[in-house]
Amino acid sequence: MGKAVFNQVFSSATGNADNYRIPSAVKTKSGVIIACADERYYTAADNPNRIDKVVRRSLDGGITWQEQIVAVKEYGESKMNASAAIDPCLLYDDDSNTVFMIYLHSPAKVWILDSEKGTGYDNVGRKLLKIGKRVAYVADNNDIVYADGKYSGYVYDGEAYAYKDGECVGDIYSGKNPIKEYGTCFLYICKSEDEGLTWSKPECLNLQVKDRYMSFIGACPGVGIKIKRGKYAGRLIFPIYFNTLRRALSLSSCVIYSDDGGATWKRGKSPNDGRRKFIFKLSSRFVSEFDMITESQVIELEDGVLRMFMRNHSLKRLIAMAESYDGGETWINYRHNPALIHPICQVSAINAVYKGKEVTLVCNAADKKRRINGTIRLSYDYGETFAFSAKVKADGFVYSSMVQADDGDILLLYEGSTEHESIDSLKFSIEEIEKGQIIYGGA
């Protein structure tokens, strides 16, 4: 392919809001590219906010796009009185031809610093609700809501709405009604078995992957992977991160993994678990500000080993890396890559095929202070070193996601402005990265 092709994939012209953030993109074995993003209704900010998950599909490698689809719908009519489905991460399983999506769901008024500790379920797995200041729960099988060991007068429909004396009293998510969802963060998963046209009812993963000492839990924006080689071939991998404090930050990343095609999930340890810091070893139960690792991406090395690229809060302002030799269950060799500068912002990383060989592409805002200077780098050793780089965009550049189209070109979806009004895309050849030219220098 010659000159790069620019598109605007998500914007007010395609959907129902003025702000779009957090791209994620995968390709199916039939060549369909599926792109997902946050549709943010009342502001460009994170939660609290009404945030839906929206999807568009391309049948021609990212040149044109079909109409926008709402994959996950949330509730509420104002910023502080709305629920959120924030930060998508897509994963494609070619064996089942299934696209999985994980994301963070939070009820109204809940964000990373204001999330209660716990799973949102009681010790026997019953969903928790709040009636005023009282903690209630939904009884097994009949949706009757109990508080203080007694029938509360409310019934929950299992979807969104509560009823009293046969009358709907409103949804449990928007925070405006007498009965509310418990105020913590939930990791949800849904899937599409028809290449992104329709999406299943989301299911909560908290009971499988969130511990009671955790407050926040969220998906790492970008994509998950399926291991292709080695002992853990077939394992599905999603990167996530979590907080262990309330009203303060103690953040660590890790992965969740499935060995049964996405039916069940387990959580691995964090690269922060056992990482040596001077003469001490860290634990993800508590880390200081400068040791926090958050939004991460994972690739597979040629022998089935996994490599994680991590946003982190070190004063070095360099993307961190670590490896796993057991399919994401544990991580070793934490270090910073001197080639990957960042201003504490998300990084995207994928493997691609170029001239018959596997190469790695890493893209981020390559500046130590500001979210600017979008740069994509090409590596022949899985991101350890980089042979070539090309500037994608000189000024505003924030989150991104990459996928290789059937014709071998790379489709990059990215936030090209801190105003967050659109998700844009560029399609270009890997050869253009080798040339080191500015692929796109627009505003």
C-alpha positions in Angstrom: 0.0 0.0 0.0 1.2 3.6 -0.7 0.1 6.7 1.2 -1.5 6.2 4.6 -5.3 6.3 4.7 -7.0 8.5 7.4 -10.5 7.9 8.7 -12.6 9.1 11.6 -14.2 6.0 13.1 -16.1 7.3 16.1 -17.4 10.8 16.6 -20.7 12.7 17.1 -21.3 12.1 13.4 -21.4 8.3 13.9 -23.1 8.1 17.3 -25.1 9.6 20.2 -22.5 11.7 22.1 -19.9 14.4 21.7 -17.0 12.5 23.2 -15.3 9.2 22.4 -12.3 7.5 24.0 -10.3 4.3 24.5 -10.1 2.4 21.1 -9.8 -1.4 20.8 -9.6 -3.4 17.6 -9.3 -7.0 16.5 -9.6 -8.9 13.2 -11.5 -12.2 12.6 -10.2 -15.0 10.5 -12.6 -13.9 7.7 -11.0 -10.5 7.7 -13.6 -8.5 9.5 -12.1 -5.7 11.7 -14.1 -4.9 14.8 -13.4 -1.6 16.6 -14.8 -0.7 20.0 -14.7 2.6 22.0 -16.2 4.4 24.9 -19.2 6.6 24.0 -19.1 9.2 26.8 -22.4 11.1 27.1 -22.1 14.1 29.4 -18.3 14.9 29.4 -15.1 13.4 28.0 -14.1 12.5 31.6 -13.9 9.0 33.1 -16.6 7.7 35.5 -18.8 9.0 37.0 -20.3 9.5 33.6 -22.8 7.8 31.3 -20.4 5.6 29.2 -21.7 3.0 26.7 -19.6 0.5 24.7 -20.0 1.1 20.9 -18.7 -1.0 18.0 -18.1 -0.4 14.3 -17.1 -3.1 11.7 -15.0 -2.9 8.6 -15.2 -5.4 5.8 -12.4 -3.9 3.7 -9.4 -3.7 6.1 -10.4 -0.4 7.7 -11.1 1.7 4.6 -14.8 2.0 5.2 -17.0 1.3 8.3 -20.5 0.0 8.9 -23.0 1.8 11.1 -22.3 2.1 14.8 -23.7 -0.6 17.1 -24.3 -0.2 20.9 -22.8 -3.3 22.4 -23.3 -2.3 26.1 -25.8 0.2 27.3 -25.7 2.0 30.6 -28.1 4.2 32.6 -28.6 7.8 33.7 -29.4 11.3 32.6 -26.5 13.4 34.1 -22.8 13.0 34.8 -23.1 12.3 38.5 -26.3 10.2 38.2 -25.2 7.7 35.6 -23.5 4.3 35.4 -20.4 3.6 33.2 -19.0 0.8 31.1 -15.5 2.1 30.7 -12.3 1.0 29.0 -12.9 -1.8 26.4 -10.4 -4.6 25.8 -11.2 -7.0 22.9 -9.8 -10.5 22.3 -10.5 -12.8 19.4 -10.5 -16.6 19.6 -10.1 -18.1 16.2 -11.1 -21.6 17.3 -14.6 -20.6 18.3 -14.8 -17.5 16.1 -15.7 -15.5 19.2 -14.9 -11.9 20.1 -14.7 -11.3 23.8 -14.9 -7.9 25.4 -14.0 -7.0 29.0 -14.6 -3.6 30.6 -15.1 -1.9 34.0 -18.7 -1.3 35.1 -19.4 1.2 37.9 -22.6 2.5 39.3 -23.3 6.3 39.7 -20.8 8.4 41.8 -18.2 5.6 41.8 -14.7 6.1 40.4 -11.2 4.8 41.0 -10.8 6.6 44.3 -14.3 6.2 45.6 -14.9 2.4 45.0 -15.8 0.3 48.0 -13.6 -2.7 48.8 -15.1 -6.0 48.0 -16.6 -7.9 45.1 -20.1 -6.5 45.3 -21.4 -9.9 46.4 -21.7 -11.5 49.9 -19.9 -14.5 51.2 -22.3 -16.9 49.5 -22.3 -15.1 46.1 -25.5 -13.1 46.4 -25.6 -9.7 44.7 -25.3 -6.7 47.1 -27.5 -3.6 46.9 -28.0 -0.5 49.1 -31.3 0.7 50.5 -30.4 4.1 52.0 -27.4 3.2 54.2 -28.5 -0.4 54.7 -26.7 -3.1 52.8 -29.2 -5.5 51.1 -28.8 -8.6 49.1 -30.7 -10.4 46.3 -32.0 -13.8 47.5 -31.1 -16.9 45.4 -33.4 -17.7 42.5 -36.3 -15.4 43.2 -34.8 -11.9 43.1 -36.4 -10.9 46.4 -34.3 -8.2 48.1 -33.5 -8.8 51.8 -32.1 -6.2 54.3 -31.4 -6.9 58.0 -32.4 -10.5 57.4 -35.9 -9.5 56.4 -37.8 -9.0 53.1 -37.3 -5.4 52.2 -40.4 -4.9 50.1 -38.3 -4.7 46.9 -37.9 -7.1 44.0 -35.0 -6.9 41.5 -35.6 -8.0 38.0 -32.0 -9.2 37.5 -31.3 -6.7 34.7 -31.6 -3.1 35.9 -34.9 -2.3 37.6 -36.3 -2.7 41.1 -40.0 -3.0 42.0 -42.1 -2.3 45.1 -45.7 -3.4 45.4 -45.7 -4.2 41.7 -44.5 -0.7 40.7 -41.2 0.1 39.1 -39.1 2.4 41.4 -36.3 2.9 38.8 -33.0 1.4 37.9 -30.3 0.4 40.4 -27.4 2.0 38.5 -28.1 5.7 38.1 -28.1 6.5 41.8 -31.3 8.5 41.8 -33.6 5.8 43.1 -34.2 4.4 46.6 -32.5 1.1 45.9 -29.0 1.2 44.3 -26.2 -1.1 43.2 -23.4 -1.6 45.8 -20.8 1.1 45.3 -17.8 -0.8 44.0 -16.2 -1.6 40.6 -17.1 -4.6 38.6 -15.2 -6.4 35.8 -17.6 -7.5 33.1 -17.3 -9.7 30.0 -19.5 -10.1 27.0 -19.0 -11.7 23.6 -20.0 -11.8 20.0 -20.3 -15.0 18.0 -21.2 -13.2 14.7 -18.1 -11.0 14.2 -19.4 -8.0 16.2 -22.9 -7.7 14.9 -24.6 -8.7 18.1 -23.3 -9.0 21.7 -24.3 -11.3 24.6 -25.7 -10.1 27.9 -22.6 -9.1 30.0 -21.5 -11.3 32.9 -19.7 -10.1 36.0 -16.3 -11.7 36.7 -15.7 -10.3 40.2 -16.4 -13.6 42.0 -13.8 -15.3 39.8 -11.0 -12.6 39.7 -11.5 -9.9 42.3 -10.5 -10.3 45.9 -12.3 -8.7 48.8 -9.3 -6.5 49.7 -9.5 -4.8 46.2 -11.5 -1.7 45.6 -11.1 -0.7 41.9 -10.7 -3.4 39.2 -10.5 -2.6 35.5 -9.6 -3.7 32.0 -6.4 -2.5 30.5 -7.3 -0.6 27.3 -6.2 -2.3 24.1 -6.4 -6.0 23.3 -6.0 -9.4 24.8 -4.3 -12.3 23.2 -4.6 -16.1 22.7 -1.3 -18.0 23.3 -0.3 -19.8 20.1 2.8 -21.8 21.1 4.2 -23.8 24.0 2.7 -25.5 27.0 -0.1 -22.9 27.4 -1.2 -22.8 23.8 -4.9 -22.0 23.6 -5.0 -20.0 26.8 -6.9 -16.7 26.5 -5.1 -13.7 28.2 -6.7 -10.4 29.2 -4.6 -7.7 31.0 -6.3 -5.9 33.9 -5.2 -3.7 36.9 -6.6 -3.1 40.4 -6.4 -0.9 43.5 -6.0 -2.2 47.0 -6.9 1.1 48.9 -9.9 3.4 49.1 -9.5 7.1 48.6 -5.8 6.5 47.8 -4.0 4.7 45.0 -2.0 1.5 45.2 -2.3 0.1 41.7 -0.9 -3.0 40.1 -1.5 -4.8 36.8 -1.7 -8.5 36.0 -3.6 -10.8 33.6 -6.7 -12.9 33.9 -6.7 -16.1 31.9 -9.0 -18.9 30.7 -8.1 -22.4 29.7 -11.7 -23.4 28.7 -12.5 -21.0 25.9 -13.6 -18.2 28.0 -16.1 -20.1 30.2 -14.2 -19.5 33.4 -11.3 -17.1 34.4 -8.5 -17.0 36.9 -6.3 -14.1 38.0 -2.5 -14.4 37.9 0.0 -12.6 40.1 1.2 -9.1 39.3 4.8 -8.2 38.2 4.7 -6.2 41.4 4.5 -9.4 43.4 8.0 -10.3 44.5 9.7 -7.5 42.4 12.9 -6.4 44.1 13.1 -2.8 45.0 16.5 -2.0 46.4 16.9 -4.6 49.2 13.1 -5.1 49.6 10.6 -7.1 47.7 7.3 -5.6 46.7 3.8 -7.0 47.0 0.7 -5.9 45.0 -1.2 -5.7 48.3 0.5 -2.3 48.8 2.8 -0.3 46.5 4.0 3.3 46.7 3.1 5.9 44.1 6.3 5.4 42.1 6.0 1.6 42.0 2.5 1.6 40.6 1.9 -0.2 37.3 -1.4 0.1 35.5 -2.6 -0.1 31.9 -0.6 -2.9 30.2 -0.5 -4.9 27.0 0.8 -8.4 26.4 2.5 -10.1 23.5 3.8 -13.7 23.0 7.4 -14.4 22.3 8.4 -17.1 19.8 8.7 -19.8 22.5 5.3 -19.1 24.2 6.8 -16.8 26.8 4.7 -13.7 27.5 6.0 -10.1 27.6 4.1 -7.3 29.3 4.5 -3.6 28.4 3.3 -1.5 31.4 2.3 2.1 32.0 3.9 3.0 35.3 4.4 5.9 37.7 8.2 5.8 38.0 10.0 9.1 37.7 12.0 7.5 34.8 9.0 8.1 32.5 9.8 4.9 30.6 7.5 2.0 29.7 8.2 -1.0 31.9 8.5 -4.6 30.8 8.4 -8.1 32.3 8.1 -11.7 31.2 6.0 -14.7 32.2 7.1 -18.3 31.6 3.9 -19.9 33.0 1.2 -18.3 30.8 0.7 -15.2 32.9 0.5 -16.7 36.3 3.7 -15.1 37.5 6.1 -12.5 36.2 9.9 -11.9 36.4 12.6 -9.5 35.1 10.8 -6.2 35.7 12.7 -3.3 34.0 12.3 -0.1 32.0 12.8 0.1 28.3 15.0 3.2 27.5 13.5 3.5 24.0 9.9 3.8 25.2 9.5 7.2 26.9 6.0 8.1 28.0 4.1 10.8 30.0 2.3 8.2 32.2 -0.1 7.1 29.5 -1.3 3.9 27.8 0.9 2.0 25.4 -0.3 -0.4 22.7 1.7 -3.4 21.4 1.0 -6.2 19.0 2.8 -8.8 17.0 2.4 -8.7 13.2 3.8 -10.6 10.2 6.2 -8.7 7.9 8.2 -10.3 5.0 7.3 -13.8 6.4 8.6 -13.1 9.9 7.0 -12.1 13.2 7.7 -8.5 14.3 6.4 -6.4 17.1 4.9 -2.9 16.9 4.7 -0.6 19.9 2.8 2.7 19.8 2.5 5.5 22.4 2.8 9.2 23.2 6.6 9.4 23.1 7.1 12.4 25.4 8.0 12.5 29.1 5.7 15.4 30.0 2.8 15.7 27.6 0.5 13.4 25.6 1.9 14.3 22.2 4.3 12.9 19.6 2.5 9.7 18.7 5.2 7.3 17.6 5.1 3.8 16.3 8.2 1.6 16.6 9.2 -1.6 14.8 11.1 -4.4 16.6 12.6 -7.7 15.4 13.2 -9.0 19.0 9.7 -8.6 20.4 10.1 -5.1 21.8 13.5 -5.5 23.5 15.0 -3.1 21.0 13.6 -1.1 18.1 15.1 -1.0 14.6 12.9 1.7 13.1 10.3 4.2 14.2 7.9 6.6 12.5 5.9 9.6 13.9 2.2 9.2 13.6 1.2 12.6 14.9 3.2 15.5 16.2 0.8 17.0 18.6 -2.1 15.6 20.7 -1.9 11.8 21.0 -3.4 9.7 23.8 -4.7 6.1 23.7 -4.3 3.7 20.8 -4.9 0.2 19.5 -3.5 -1.6 16.5 -4.5 -4.5 14.3 -3.0 -6.1 11.1 -5.4 -6.2 8.2 -5.5 -9.2 5.8 -3.5 -7.2 3.2 -0.6 -6.9 5.7 -1.1 -3.2 6.4 -1.5 -1.9 10.0 -4.7 -0.2 11.1 -4.0 2.2 14.0 -7.0 3.6 16.0 -6.1 6.4 18.2 -7.2 9.5 20.2 -5.7 12.4 18.3 -6.6 15.1 20.8 -7.0 15.6 24.5 -10.4 17.1 23.7 -11.5 13.5 23.1 -14.1 14.3 20.4 -13.2 11.4 18.1 -11.4 8.1 17.5 -9.4 8.4 14.3 -7.6 5.7 12.3 -4.6 5.4 10.0 -3.9 2.5 7.7 -0.3 2.2 6.5 2.3 -0.4 5.6 5.0 -1.7 7.8 7.4 -0.6 5.1 6.5 3.0 5.8 7.8 2.5 9.4 11.1 1.2 8.1 11.4 4.4 6.1 11.1 6.4 9.3 8.9 9.0 7.7 6.1 11.0 9.3 3.1 8.8 8.4 0.6 11.5 9.3 1.5 15.0 10.6 -2.0 16.5 10.9 -3.5 18.3 13.8 
